[in-house]
Every structure is written in C-alpha cells, then in structure tokens.
Amino acid sequence: MAGSEQHYIMPRAEFDRPVKILIVVSPYYKDIADNMVAGAVAEIEACGGTYEIVEVPGALEIPTAIGMAGRMANFDGFVALGCVIRGETTHYDTVCNDSSRAIQLLGLQGLSIGNGILTVENRPQAEVRADPKEQNKGGGAAAAALHLIALSRKWGGPRKGVGFIPATDELKIAGATKDTPTA
C-alpha cells in the first residue's frame, strides 16, 4: 500500500525574491479539491510565495488554463490540482492520460508545473491523498512547482551566445565601426 511506503522528501526550495504561483484547480469533487488547495497554499506560503487560484470545470481544462496563463500572464510557476476517480467507462483513461500528457508537454516547453491531478480507483484513495494531514498531494504538487522554479531561476540568467547563435551584443555588422550606427 502506498501509504505505508517511506519516500524521500526534498528540503523546501528557497528563494532570494518571492515567487508568484497560479493554482489551477478543478473542483469537480469539491471537498477533495479544497483539501488539495489547502496543502498547496500552505507550501507556497511556507517559502514566502504568493498565489492566485483559478477554477476550471474538469481535469482536461487544467492544462489549457495553464497554457493560457503561461502565454498571457506573469506567473513563476503553476500548480495543477484535480481528481479523476475511475468510473464505468474508458473516459477515465482519456482524462488521466490526456491531462497528464498536456501538462508534461507544457513543462517541456519551459513552464514550471507541479502536477497534483489525482488519478485513483475510488473516493477513499482520493481522500487520503488529498488530506494535508495524510499524503498531502496538493502540498507535494506545490513543492514540485517551487523546485522547478528554483531550477529555472538558477539556469535562466542572462547568457552570452549559446551554441552557434551569437547573442545580439556579439553580432558585428560588416563595415560598422564603433561610431557608425548599425540600424
């Protein structure tokens, strides 16, 4: 049983300037979502971060909202929270696989996302995973996002030319001198 396993938990990420997180949650199972949000908020506040919360109808809309915010807003990272409980049809597989895949693709594009979309067989499994006093998967998703933000800040500083493409200030235009405008 997963609850009896001991897992290593990384030390909390630390920041020299505050982080701003968007929590995107599907309240389809409201009590479970509320517990996950509570865990995520506690983790974000513990590292001095700020957050906003936006609700979407279901797990499939979570990555869409994150993608939109990644393009149109100014957040350092994102926490995806929701719950998918297996039902009688294959819709469960579609929702689990497609929401997870979309979040992974957004992450590979450079967004710092903690995936806290629970995919469980039954409600009791979801309740234990969502409870901040039990498995606290909302807090874990926030911690994952915070660690990715820390990495992006570590690696995201100004760079000189990378690979074969020189940085703009390294370009020299033929015939241009120090006193000759280049544009």
N, C-alpha and C positions, 0 to 999 in steps of 0.2 A: 504494500500500500504506500502511495506517495507521501502521505502524512507522516509516516514513521521514518522516512529517509532523512539523513542529515546532509545538508548541502552547504557548500562554502558560500558565504555572502561577502562580497567585496566591501571594503570600507567606503563610507559615504564620500561621494565626489565633493571636492572643494573648489571654490571659485574666488577669483580676486575682484570680480564685479558680478552683480546679480544676474540671474537668468530669468527669462520670461518664457513660460510654458503654456501651450494650449492643450487643455484636456478635452478630447473629443469622446463623448460617451453616448451610447445607445441605451436609453432607459427602458428597453423592452421588458426586462424583468427589473422593475424599479428598485426593490429592496436590495437586490444583488448589485445593481449599478451604484446605488447610494453608498454601500459599503466599500466598493472599489474606489469610488471618488474620495471617500474619507481617507483611505490608505494612501492614495496618490497625493492628496493635498498635504497630509502630514509629512510625507517625504520631501516634497518640494519646499515647504516652509522650513523644514529642519536644515536645509542648506541655504536658507536666506533667499529663496527664489519667489517669484510672483507667478500668478497663473490666471487664466481665464478658462471658463467652461462653456462649451457649446454642446447642445444635444442634437442628435440626428436620429431618424426613425429606426434604423437597424444596423447590423454589423457591416453590411455591404456599403453603406453610406459613409462609414468612418474613414476609409482611405480617401474617398472623394473629397470630404471636408478637409482632411489634412493636406491633400494636394492643392486645393484651392488656397488654403491659408499659407502654404509654403510659397505660392506664387504672388499672393496679394497682400500679405500681412507681414508683420515683423516679429516673429517668434524665434527663440533659440532652439526650441525643440517641441516635441509633441508626445502626448500620452493617449493611446488608443484603448478605450475601455468598453467592454460589452460582454455579452454572454450568449452562447448558442448551445441550446440543450437538444440532444438528439430526439427526433420525433419519429414518425412512422414512414416518412418518405426520404428520398435522396436529397431533398432540399438542404438538409443539414450538411451533407458533404460539399455541396456547391458553396454555401455560405462560408463554411470553415475554410475551404481551400482558396476561394477567390479573395476573401478579405485578407487572409494571411499573405497570399501572393502579392496582392496590390500594395500592402504595407511594406513588404520586403523590397519591391521594386522602387518605391519612394525612398526607402533607406539607401538603396544602391545609387540613387541619384543625388545623395548627399544630405537628406533630411535626417535629423536625429529623432528617432521614434522608439518609444517603448511600447511593445505590443502586449496589451493586457486584455485581449479578447479571449475569454474563457471558451473552451470547446469541451463540453462534458457530456456524459451519458445521462445524468439525472440531476434534479434540483439539489439533493443533499450534497453532491460533489461540488456544485457551484457555490452553495452557501459556505462550505468550509474554505474554499479557495478565495472567496471574496471577503471574508471576515478579517478585518485588520488584526484581530487577536489570534487568528489561526494562521492560514497560509499567506494572507495579505498580498495577493497577486496585484492589486492596484498599486500598492507601495512598491512592489517589485518592478512593475512597468515604469513607474516614475523614476526609480533608481536607474533603470536601464537607459532611459532617455537622458538623464543627467550625466551618466558616464559617457555617453556618445557626444553630448555637448562639450564635455571636458576634452575629449579627443579632438573634436572639430576646432576648438579654441587652440589647442596645442599645435595642431598641424595647419591651421587656417591663417597663419600670419602672412605678412607680405613676403612675396617671393621674387627673386630675380628670374630670368629666363628658365623655363622648365623644358627639358628635352631639346627639341630642335626649334622651338618657337621662342625668340628672344622677348624679353619684357619691353614695353613701349619705350622706356627711357634708354634702352640699349640699342635701339634702331638708329642707324646712321643713313642719311639720305645722300646719295651721290651729289657732289658739288656744294653741299651745305657747309657753311663754316659756322663758327661759334656765334657770329653776329648776323648771320643770314637766317631769316625766318624760314621755317620748313613747311608752313601751311599756307 
